[in-house]
Amino acid sequence: MLRDPAEKEVIENRNKFVEEYKITKKLRTSRRILFSKLHDTVRLDHLELYKTEDNKILIVQSPYEGQLRNLTKIEEKILESFKEIYPLYHLTAKTYIKEYIK
């Protein structure tokens, strides 16, 4: 049983995310591999990677407000390349995605 309505909303958001972005698989990777492929990522929080029906890779991160206030200029620039979507982790944590094509 869910503890609070916010938890239910996050679960609904995750289901919406899978349908809206046509997720087929959650990928496993290390941050080191991701960093070497992207060349522009300094720090990601709550990092998840997903594969879509059309073979794109979605990078999902969700930094908490405190972390957002302490970003370096480089990290701010990187975050600008991500698109903000609905919360996938907690309602107080913003969620950002970036499409990555191999």
MIMARMAR-826920 format. One record per atom (N, C-alpha, C, O): atom name; residue in three letters; x, y, z. Coordinates in steps of 0.1 Angstrom, whole numbers, plus 2048, in hexadecimal, padded with zeros to 3 digits. Example, Ala and Ser with C-alpha at 12.3 -4.5 7.8 and 13.67 -1.06 7.14 Angstrom:
<'N'; 'ALA'; <884; 7C7; 84E>>
<'CA'; 'ALA'; <87B; 7D3; 84E>>
<'C'; 'ALA'; <884; 7DF; 84E>>
<'O'; 'ALA'; <88E; 7DF; 855>>
<'N'; 'SER'; <880; 7EA; 847>>
<'CA'; 'SER'; <889; 7F5; 847>>
<'C'; 'SER'; <881; 800; 84F>>
<'O'; 'SER'; <886; 80B; 850>>
//
This chain:
<'N'; 'MET'; <808; 7F4; 800>>
<'CA'; 'MET'; <800; 800; 800>>
<'C'; 'MET'; <809; 80D; 800>>
<'O'; 'MET'; <813; 80D; 807>>
<'N'; 'LEU'; <805; 816; 7F8>>
<'CA'; 'LEU'; <80D; 823; 7F7>>
<'C'; 'LEU'; <80B; 82B; 804>>
<'O'; 'LEU'; <800; 82C; 80A>>
<'N'; 'ARG'; <816; 832; 808>>
<'CA'; 'ARG'; <815; 839; 815>>
<'C'; 'ARG'; <80F; 847; 813>>
<'O'; 'ARG'; <808; 84C; 81C>>
<'N'; 'ASP'; <811; 84D; 808>>
<'CA'; 'ASP'; <80B; 85B; 806>>
<'C'; 'ASP'; <807; 85D; 7F8>>
<'O'; 'ASP'; <80C; 856; 7EF>>
<'N'; 'PRO'; <7FE; 867; 7F5>>
<'CA'; 'PRO'; <7FA; 86A; 7E7>>
<'C'; 'PRO'; <806; 86E; 7DE>>
<'O'; 'PRO'; <805; 86B; 7D2>>
<'N'; 'ALA'; <810; 874; 7E3>>
<'CA'; 'ALA'; <81C; 878; 7DB>>
<'C'; 'ALA'; <822; 86B; 7D5>>
<'O'; 'ALA'; <826; 86B; 7CA>>
<'N'; 'GLU'; <823; 861; 7DD>>
<'CA'; 'GLU'; <829; 854; 7D8>>
<'C'; 'GLU'; <821; 84F; 7CD>>
<'O'; 'GLU'; <826; 84A; 7C3>>
<'N'; 'LYS'; <814; 84F; 7CE>>
<'CA'; 'LYS'; <80B; 84B; 7C3>>
<'C'; 'LYS'; <80D; 853; 7B6>>
<'O'; 'LYS'; <80D; 84E; 7AB>>
<'N'; 'GLU'; <80F; 860; 7B8>>
<'CA'; 'GLU'; <811; 869; 7AC>>
<'C'; 'GLU'; <81E; 866; 7A5>>
<'O'; 'GLU'; <81E; 866; 799>>
<'N'; 'VAL'; <828; 863; 7AD>>
<'CA'; 'VAL'; <835; 85F; 7A7>>
<'C'; 'VAL'; <834; 852; 79F>>
<'O'; 'VAL'; <839; 851; 794>>
<'N'; 'ILE'; <82D; 849; 7A4>>
<'CA'; 'ILE'; <82B; 83C; 79D>>
<'C'; 'ILE'; <823; 83E; 790>>
<'O'; 'ILE'; <826; 839; 786>>
<'N'; 'GLU'; <818; 846; 791>>
<'CA'; 'GLU'; <811; 84A; 785>>
<'C'; 'GLU'; <819; 851; 77B>>
<'O'; 'GLU'; <818; 84E; 76F>>
<'N'; 'ASN'; <822; 85A; 780>>
<'CA'; 'ASN'; <82B; 861; 776>>
<'C'; 'ASN'; <835; 857; 770>>
<'O'; 'ASN'; <838; 858; 764>>
<'N'; 'ARG'; <83A; 84D; 777>>
<'CA'; 'ARG'; <843; 843; 771>>
<'C'; 'ARG'; <83C; 83B; 766>>
<'O'; 'ARG'; <841; 838; 75C>>
<'N'; 'ASN'; <82F; 837; 769>>
<'CA'; 'ASN'; <827; 830; 75F>>
<'C'; 'ASN'; <825; 838; 753>>
<'O'; 'ASN'; <826; 834; 747>>
<'N'; 'LYS'; <822; 845; 755>>
<'CA'; 'LYS'; <820; 84F; 74A>>
<'C'; 'LYS'; <82D; 850; 742>>
<'O'; 'LYS'; <82D; 850; 735>>
<'N'; 'PHE'; <838; 851; 748>>
<'CA'; 'PHE'; <846; 852; 742>>
<'C'; 'PHE'; <848; 846; 739>>
<'O'; 'PHE'; <84C; 848; 72D>>
<'N'; 'VAL'; <845; 83A; 73D>>
<'CA'; 'VAL'; <847; 82E; 735>>
<'C'; 'VAL'; <83F; 82E; 729>>
<'O'; 'VAL'; <843; 82A; 71E>>
<'N'; 'GLU'; <832; 832; 72A>>
<'CA'; 'GLU'; <829; 833; 71F>>
<'C'; 'GLU'; <82D; 83E; 715>>
<'O'; 'GLU'; <82E; 83C; 709>>
<'N'; 'GLU'; <82F; 84A; 71B>>
<'CA'; 'GLU'; <831; 856; 712>>
<'C'; 'GLU'; <83E; 855; 70A>>
<'O'; 'GLU'; <83E; 859; 6FF>>
<'N'; 'TYR'; <848; 84F; 710>>
<'CA'; 'TYR'; <855; 84F; 70A>>
<'C'; 'TYR'; <858; 841; 703>>
<'O'; 'TYR'; <863; 83E; 6FE>>
<'N'; 'LYS'; <84E; 838; 704>>
<'CA'; 'LYS'; <84F; 82B; 6FE>>
<'C'; 'LYS'; <85B; 823; 703>>
<'O'; 'LYS'; <863; 81E; 6FB>>
<'N'; 'ILE'; <85D; 822; 710>>
<'CA'; 'ILE'; <868; 81B; 716>>
<'C'; 'ILE'; <866; 80C; 714>>
<'O'; 'ILE'; <85C; 807; 716>>
<'N'; 'THR'; <871; 806; 710>>
<'CA'; 'THR'; <871; 7F8; 70E>>
<'C'; 'THR'; <87A; 7F0; 718>>
<'O'; 'THR'; <878; 7E5; 71B>>
<'N'; 'LYS'; <884; 7F8; 71D>>
<'CA'; 'LYS'; <88D; 7F1; 726>>
<'C'; 'LYS'; <895; 7FB; 72F>>
<'O'; 'LYS'; <898; 806; 72A>>
<'N'; 'LYS'; <897; 7F8; 73B>>
<'CA'; 'LYS'; <8A0; 800; 744>>
<'C'; 'LYS'; <8AE; 7FA; 742>>
<'O'; 'LYS'; <8B0; 7EE; 743>>
<'N'; 'LEU'; <8B7; 803; 740>>
<'CA'; 'LEU'; <8C5; 7FF; 73D>>
<'C'; 'LEU'; <8CD; 800; 74A>>
<'O'; 'LEU'; <8CA; 808; 752>>
<'N'; 'ARG'; <8D8; 7F8; 74B>>
<'CA'; 'ARG'; <8E1; 7F9; 756>>
<'C'; 'ARG'; <8EF; 7FD; 751>>
<'O'; 'ARG'; <8F3; 7F8; 747>>
<'N'; 'THR'; <8F4; 807; 757>>
<'CA'; 'THR'; <902; 80C; 753>>
<'C'; 'THR'; <908; 813; 75F>>
<'O'; 'THR'; <901; 816; 769>>
<'N'; 'SER'; <915; 815; 75E>>
<'CA'; 'SER'; <91B; 81C; 769>>
<'C'; 'SER'; <91C; 82B; 765>>
<'O'; 'SER'; <91C; 82E; 759>>
<'N'; 'ARG'; <91E; 833; 76E>>
<'CA'; 'ARG'; <920; 842; 76B>>
<'C'; 'ARG'; <92C; 844; 763>>
<'O'; 'ARG'; <92C; 84D; 75A>>
<'N'; 'ARG'; <936; 83C; 765>>
<'CA'; 'ARG'; <943; 83E; 75E>>
<'C'; 'ARG'; <941; 83B; 74F>>
<'O'; 'ARG'; <946; 843; 747>>
<'N'; 'ILE'; <939; 831; 74C>>
<'CA'; 'ILE'; <937; 82E; 73D>>
<'C'; 'ILE'; <92E; 83A; 738>>
<'O'; 'ILE'; <931; 83E; 72C>>
<'N'; 'LEU'; <924; 83E; 73F>>
<'CA'; 'LEU'; <91C; 849; 73A>>
<'C'; 'LEU'; <924; 856; 738>>
<'O'; 'LEU'; <923; 85C; 72E>>
<'N'; 'PHE'; <92D; 859; 741>>
<'CA'; 'PHE'; <935; 865; 740>>
<'C'; 'PHE'; <93E; 865; 734>>
<'O'; 'PHE'; <93F; 86E; 72D>>
<'N'; 'SER'; <944; 859; 731>>
<'CA'; 'SER'; <94D; 858; 726>>
<'C'; 'SER'; <945; 859; 718>>
<'O'; 'SER'; <94B; 85E; 70E>>
<'N'; 'LYS'; <939; 855; 718>>
<'CA'; 'LYS'; <931; 856; 70C>>
<'C'; 'LYS'; <92B; 864; 70A>>
<'O'; 'LYS'; <92B; 869; 6FE>>
<'N'; 'LEU'; <927; 86B; 714>>
<'CA'; 'LEU'; <921; 878; 713>>
<'C'; 'LEU'; <92A; 884; 712>>
<'O'; 'LEU'; <928; 88E; 70B>>
<'N'; 'HIS'; <936; 883; 719>>
<'CA'; 'HIS'; <940; 88D; 719>>
<'C'; 'HIS'; <93B; 89A; 71E>>
<'O'; 'HIS'; <942; 8A4; 71E>>
<'N'; 'ASP'; <92F; 89B; 724>>
<'CA'; 'ASP'; <92A; 8A8; 729>>
<'C'; 'ASP'; <923; 8A6; 736>>
<'O'; 'ASP'; <91E; 8B0; 73C>>
<'N'; 'THR'; <924; 89B; 73C>>
<'CA'; 'THR'; <91C; 899; 749>>
<'C'; 'THR'; <926; 898; 754>>
<'O'; 'THR'; <930; 890; 755>>
<'N'; 'VAL'; <924; 8A1; 75E>>
<'CA'; 'VAL'; <92D; 8A2; 769>>
<'C'; 'VAL'; <927; 89A; 775>>
<'O'; 'VAL'; <92E; 892; 77B>>
<'N'; 'ARG'; <91A; 89D; 778>>
<'CA'; 'ARG'; <914; 896; 784>>
<'C'; 'ARG'; <905; 894; 781>>
<'O'; 'ARG'; <8FE; 89D; 77D>>
<'N'; 'LEU'; <901; 888; 782>>
<'CA'; 'LEU'; <8F3; 884; 780>>
<'C'; 'LEU'; <8EE; 87E; 78D>>
<'O'; 'LEU'; <8F5; 877; 794>>
<'N'; 'ASP'; <8E2; 881; 791>>
<'CA'; 'ASP'; <8DC; 87B; 79D>>
<'C'; 'ASP'; <8D0; 873; 799>>
<'O'; 'ASP'; <8C8; 877; 790>>
<'N'; 'HIS'; <8CE; 868; 7A0>>
<'CA'; 'HIS'; <8C3; 85F; 79D>>
<'C'; 'HIS'; <8C3; 85B; 78E>>
<'O'; 'HIS'; <8B9; 85C; 787>>
<'N'; 'LEU'; <8CF; 857; 78A>>
<'CA'; 'LEU'; <8D1; 854; 77C>>
<'C'; 'LEU'; <8CA; 847; 778>>
<'O'; 'LEU'; <8CC; 83D; 77E>>
<'N'; 'GLU'; <8C3; 848; 76D>>
<'CA'; 'GLU'; <8BD; 83C; 767>>
<'C'; 'GLU'; <8BE; 83E; 758>>
<'O'; 'GLU'; <8BC; 849; 752>>
<'N'; 'LEU'; <8BF; 833; 751>>
<'CA'; 'LEU'; <8C0; 832; 742>>
<'C'; 'LEU'; <8B5; 829; 73D>>
<'O'; 'LEU'; <8B3; 81E; 743>>
<'N'; 'TYR'; <8AE; 82D; 733>>
<'CA'; 'TYR'; <8A3; 826; 72D>>
<'C'; 'TYR'; <8A5; 825; 71E>>
<'O'; 'TYR'; <8AA; 82E; 717>>
<'N'; 'LYS'; <8A1; 81A; 718>>
<'CA'; 'LYS'; <8A1; 818; 70A>>
<'C'; 'LYS'; <892; 819; 705>>
<'O'; 'LYS'; <889; 814; 70C>>
<'N'; 'THR'; <890; 820; 6FA>>
<'CA'; 'THR'; <883; 822; 6F4>>
<'C'; 'THR'; <880; 819; 6E9>>
<'O'; 'THR'; <88A; 812; 6E4>>
<'N'; 'GLU'; <874; 818; 6E4>>
<'CA'; 'GLU'; <870; 810; 6D9>>
<'C'; 'GLU'; <879; 813; 6CC>>
<'O'; 'GLU'; <87C; 80A; 6C4>>
<'N'; 'ASP'; <87C; 820; 6CA>>
<'CA'; 'ASP'; <884; 823; 6BF>>
<'C'; 'ASP'; <893; 824; 6C1>>
<'O'; 'ASP'; <89B; 82B; 6BB>>
<'N'; 'ASN'; <897; 81C; 6CB>>
<'CA'; 'ASN'; <8A6; 81A; 6CF>>
<'C'; 'ASN'; <8AD; 826; 6D4>>
<'O'; 'ASN'; <8B9; 827; 6D3>>
<'N'; 'LYS'; <8A6; 830; 6D8>>
<'CA'; 'LYS'; <8AC; 83C; 6DF>>
<'C'; 'LYS'; <8AF; 838; 6ED>>
<'O'; 'LYS'; <8A9; 82F; 6F3>>
<'N'; 'ILE'; <8B9; 83F; 6F3>>
<'CA'; 'ILE'; <8BC; 83D; 701>>
<'C'; 'ILE'; <8B7; 84A; 708>>
<'O'; 'ILE'; <8BB; 855; 704>>
<'N'; 'LEU'; <8AF; 849; 713>>
<'CA'; 'LEU'; <8AB; 854; 71B>>
<'C'; 'LEU'; <8B3; 854; 728>>
<'O'; 'LEU'; <8B4; 84A; 72F>>
<'N'; 'ILE'; <8BA; 85F; 72B>>
<'CA'; 'ILE'; <8C1; 861; 737>>
<'C'; 'ILE'; <8B8; 869; 740>>
<'O'; 'ILE'; <8B3; 874; 73D>>
<'N'; 'VAL'; <8B5; 863; 74C>>
<'CA'; 'VAL'; <8AC; 86A; 756>>
<'C'; 'VAL'; <8B4; 86D; 762>>
<'O'; 'VAL'; <8BB; 864; 767>>
<'N'; 'GLN'; <8B3; 879; 767>>
<'CA'; 'GLN'; <8B9; 87D; 774>>
<'C'; 'GLN'; <8AF; 885; 77C>>
<'O'; 'GLN'; <8A7; 88C; 776>>
<'N'; 'SER'; <8B1; 885; 789>>
<'CA'; 'SER'; <8A7; 88C; 791>>
<'C'; 'SER'; <8AF; 892; 79D>>
<'O'; 'SER'; <8AE; 88C; 7A8>>
<'N'; 'PRO'; <8B5; 89D; 79C>>
<'CA'; 'PRO'; <8BC; 8A4; 7A7>>
<'C'; 'PRO'; <8B2; 8AA; 7B1>>
<'O'; 'PRO'; <8A8; 8B0; 7AC>>
<'N'; 'TYR'; <8B5; 8A9; 7BE>>
<'CA'; 'TYR'; <8AD; 8B0; 7C7>>
<'C'; 'TYR'; <8B0; 8BF; 7C8>>
<'O'; 'TYR'; <8BA; 8C3; 7C3>>
<'N'; 'GLU'; <8A7; 8C7; 7CD>>
<'CA'; 'GLU'; <8A8; 8D5; 7CD>>
<'C'; 'GLU'; <8B5; 8DA; 7D3>>
<'O'; 'GLU'; <8BB; 8E3; 7CD>>
<'N'; 'GLY'; <8BA; 8D4; 7DE>>
<'CA'; 'GLY'; <8C6; 8D8; 7E4>>
<'C'; 'GLY'; <8D2; 8D6; 7DA>>
<'O'; 'GLY'; <8DB; 8DF; 7DA>>
<'N'; 'GLN'; <8D2; 8CC; 7D2>>
<'CA'; 'GLN'; <8DC; 8C9; 7C9>>
<'C'; 'GLN'; <8DB; 8D3; 7BD>>
<'O'; 'GLN'; <8E6; 8D8; 7B8>>
<'N'; 'LEU'; <8CF; 8D7; 7B9>>
<'CA'; 'LEU'; <8CE; 8E1; 7AF>>
<'C'; 'LEU'; <8D3; 8EE; 7B3>>
<'O'; 'LEU'; <8D8; 8F6; 7AA>>
<'N'; 'ARG'; <8D2; 8F2; 7BF>>
<'CA'; 'ARG'; <8D8; 8FF; 7C4>>
<'C'; 'ARG'; <8E7; 8FF; 7C4>>
<'O'; 'ARG'; <8ED; 90A; 7C5>>
<'N'; 'ASN'; <8ED; 8F3; 7C4>>
<'CA'; 'ASN'; <8FC; 8F3; 7C5>>
<'C'; 'ASN'; <903; 8EE; 7B9>>
<'O'; 'ASN'; <90E; 8E9; 7B9>>
<'N'; 'LEU'; <8FD; 8F0; 7AD>>
<'CA'; 'LEU'; <903; 8EC; 7A1>>
<'C'; 'LEU'; <90E; 8F5; 79D>>
<'O'; 'LEU'; <90D; 901; 79F>>
<'N'; 'THR'; <918; 8F0; 797>>
<'CA'; 'THR'; <923; 8F8; 791>>
<'C'; 'THR'; <91E; 8FE; 784>>
<'O'; 'THR'; <913; 8FA; 77F>>
<'N'; 'LYS'; <925; 907; 77E>>
<'CA'; 'LYS'; <921; 90D; 772>>
<'C'; 'LYS'; <920; 903; 766>>
<'O'; 'LYS'; <918; 903; 75E>>
<'N'; 'ILE'; <92A; 8FA; 767>>
<'CA'; 'ILE'; <92A; 8EF; 75D>>
<'C'; 'ILE'; <91E; 8E6; 75E>>
<'O'; 'ILE'; <917; 8E3; 754>>
<'N'; 'GLU'; <91A; 8E3; 76A>>
<'CA'; 'GLU'; <90F; 8DA; 76D>>
<'C'; 'GLU'; <902; 8E1; 769>>
<'O'; 'GLU'; <8F9; 8DB; 764>>
<'N'; 'GLU'; <901; 8EE; 76B>>
<'CA'; 'GLU'; <8F5; 8F6; 767>>
<'C'; 'GLU'; <8F4; 8F5; 758>>
<'O'; 'GLU'; <8E9; 8F3; 753>>
<'N'; 'LYS'; <8FF; 8F7; 751>>
<'CA'; 'LYS'; <8FE; 8F6; 742>>
<'C'; 'LYS'; <8FA; 8E9; 73D>>
<'O'; 'LYS'; <8F2; 8E7; 734>>
<'N'; 'ILE'; <8FF; 8DE; 744>>
<'CA'; 'ILE'; <8FB; 8D1; 740>>
<'C'; 'ILE'; <8EC; 8CE; 742>>
<'O'; 'ILE'; <8E6; 8C9; 73A>>
<'N'; 'LEU'; <8E7; 8D3; 74E>>
<'CA'; 'LEU'; <8D9; 8D1; 751>>
<'C'; 'LEU'; <8D0; 8D8; 747>>
<'O'; 'LEU'; <8C5; 8D3; 744>>
<'N'; 'GLU'; <8D5; 8E3; 741>>
<'CA'; 'GLU'; <8CD; 8E9; 736>>
<'C'; 'GLU'; <8CB; 8E0; 72A>>
<'O'; 'GLU'; <8C1; 8E3; 723>>
<'N'; 'SER'; <8D3; 8D6; 728>>
<'CA'; 'SER'; <8D1; 8CD; 71D>>
<'C'; 'SER'; <8C7; 8C2; 720>>
<'O'; 'SER'; <8C4; 8BB; 717>>
<'N'; 'PHE'; <8C2; 8C2; 72C>>
<'CA'; 'PHE'; <8B8; 8B8; 730>>
<'C'; 'PHE'; <8AB; 8BF; 730>>
<'O'; 'PHE'; <8AA; 8CB; 732>>
<'N'; 'LYS'; <8A0; 8B7; 72D>>
<'CA'; 'LYS'; <892; 8BD; 72E>>
<'C'; 'LYS'; <88C; 8B9; 73B>>
<'O'; 'LYS'; <88D; 8AD; 73F>>
<'N'; 'GLU'; <885; 8C2; 741>>
<'CA'; 'GLU'; <87E; 8BF; 74E>>
<'C'; 'GLU'; <871; 8B8; 74B>>
<'O'; 'GLU'; <86A; 8BD; 742>>
<'N'; 'ILE'; <86E; 8AE; 752>>
<'CA'; 'ILE'; <861; 8A7; 751>>
<'C'; 'ILE'; <85B; 8A6; 75F>>
<'O'; 'ILE'; <861; 8AB; 769>>
<'N'; 'TYR'; <850; 89F; 760>>
<'CA'; 'TYR'; <849; 89D; 76D>>
<'C'; 'TYR'; <852; 894; 776>>
<'O'; 'TYR'; <85B; 88D; 772>>
<'N'; 'PRO'; <850; 895; 783>>
<'CA'; 'PRO'; <859; 88E; 78D>>
<'C'; 'PRO'; <857; 87F; 78C>>
<'O'; 'PRO'; <84C; 87A; 78B>>
<'N'; 'LEU'; <863; 878; 78C>>
<'CA'; 'LEU'; <863; 86A; 78B>>
<'C'; 'LEU'; <868; 863; 798>>
<'O'; 'LEU'; <868; 857; 799>>
<'N'; 'TYR'; <86E; 86B; 7A1>>
<'CA'; 'TYR'; <874; 866; 7AD>>
<'C'; 'TYR'; <86C; 86B; 7BA>>
<'O'; 'TYR'; <869; 862; 7C2>>
<'N'; 'HIS'; <86B; 877; 7BB>>
<'CA'; 'HIS'; <864; 87D; 7C6>>
<'C'; 'HIS'; <85E; 88B; 7C1>>
<'O'; 'HIS'; <864; 891; 7B9>>
<'N'; 'LEU'; <853; 88F; 7C7>>
<'CA'; 'LEU'; <84D; 89B; 7C2>>
<'C'; 'LEU'; <855; 8A8; 7C4>>
<'O'; 'LEU'; <853; 8B2; 7BD>>
<'N'; 'THR'; <85F; 8A7; 7CD>>
<'CA'; 'THR'; <867; 8B2; 7D0>>
<'C'; 'THR'; <874; 8B2; 7C8>>
<'O'; 'THR'; <87C; 8BB; 7C9>>
<'N'; 'ALA'; <876; 8A8; 7C0>>
<'CA'; 'ALA'; <882; 8A7; 7B8>>
<'C'; 'ALA'; <87E; 8A8; 7A9>>
<'O'; 'ALA'; <876; 8A1; 7A4>>
<'N'; 'LYS'; <884; 8B2; 7A2>>
<'CA'; 'LYS'; <881; 8B4; 794>>
<'C'; 'LYS'; <888; 8A8; 78C>>
<'O'; 'LYS'; <893; 8A4; 790>>
<'N'; 'THR'; <881; 8A4; 781>>
<'CA'; 'THR'; <887; 89A; 779>>
<'C'; 'THR'; <88A; 89F; 76B>>
<'O'; 'THR'; <882; 8A7; 765>>
<'N'; 'TYR'; <896; 89C; 766>>
<'CA'; 'TYR'; <89A; 8A0; 759>>
<'C'; 'TYR'; <89E; 894; 750>>
<'O'; 'TYR'; <8A3; 88A; 755>>
<'N'; 'ILE'; <89B; 896; 743>>
<'CA'; 'ILE'; <89F; 88B; 73A>>
<'C'; 'ILE'; <8A7; 891; 72E>>
<'O'; 'ILE'; <8A6; 89D; 72B>>
<'N'; 'LYS'; <8AF; 888; 729>>
<'CA'; 'LYS'; <8B7; 88C; 71D>>
<'C'; 'LYS'; <8B7; 880; 714>>
<'O'; 'LYS'; <8B9; 874; 718>>
<'N'; 'GLU'; <8B5; 882; 707>>
<'CA'; 'GLU'; <8B5; 878; 6FD>>
<'C'; 'GLU'; <8C4; 876; 6F9>>
<'O'; 'GLU'; <8CB; 87F; 6F6>>
<'N'; 'TYR'; <8C8; 869; 6F8>>
<'CA'; 'TYR'; <8D5; 866; 6F4>>
<'C'; 'TYR'; <8D4; 85C; 6E9>>
<'O'; 'TYR'; <8CF; 851; 6EB>>
<'N'; 'ILE'; <8DA; 85E; 6DE>>
<'CA'; 'ILE'; <8DA; 855; 6D2>>
<'C'; 'ILE'; <8E8; 84F; 6D1>>
<'O'; 'ILE'; <8F1; 857; 6CF>>
<'N'; 'LYS'; <8E9; 842; 6D1>>
<'CA'; 'LYS'; <8F6; 83C; 6D0>>
<'C'; 'LYS'; <8FD; 83F; 6C3>>
<'O'; 'LYS'; <908; 83B; 6C0>>
//
